[in-house]
Amino acid sequence: MNQPPVSSAAPETTTSGGAVFIAWAFVGIPLLWGVSQTFIKALDLFK
């Protein structure tokens, strides 16, 4: 008996642009805030 090969690849899904934007904003805004605060505090070391 020949059985078809089993694919381990996940099925393709589509994601709306709005959901991608929200996801990036959810991660990016706190990341940018943290980097900016680190930069500001590092500048104090050189005064």
N, C-alpha and C positions, 0 to 999 in steps of 0.2 A: 504494500500500500504506500503510495506516494502522498505525503502530506505537504501542504505549502509551507515555505519557510516562515518562521515566526519572526516578526519585526520587533526590535526592541526600541525603535524610534518613537518618540511621543507624537501624537497626532498634531497637525498644524492648527494653530489657533490664531485668531486675529484680535488685535487690541486697538481700541480707538485712540486717536491722537490725544484726546482729552485725558484719558486714563494715564497715558504715558507722561503727559505734562504734570499731572497731579503727583504721580509717583516720583518724578525727578524733583519737583518742588519740595515734596515731603522730605527728601534726603538732602537736596542741594542747599536750601535756605539755612538749616542749622549748620551745615558744613561750612558755608561761606561765613556765617556769623562766628563760628569757632576759629576759623583761620584768621579772620580779621582781628579778633580779640587776642589771639596768640601773637600776631604781628605787632599790635599796639603795645602789648606788655613786653615784647622783646625790644622794642625801641627804647623803653625805659632803662634797659640795661646799658645802653650806650650814651646816656646823658651824663 
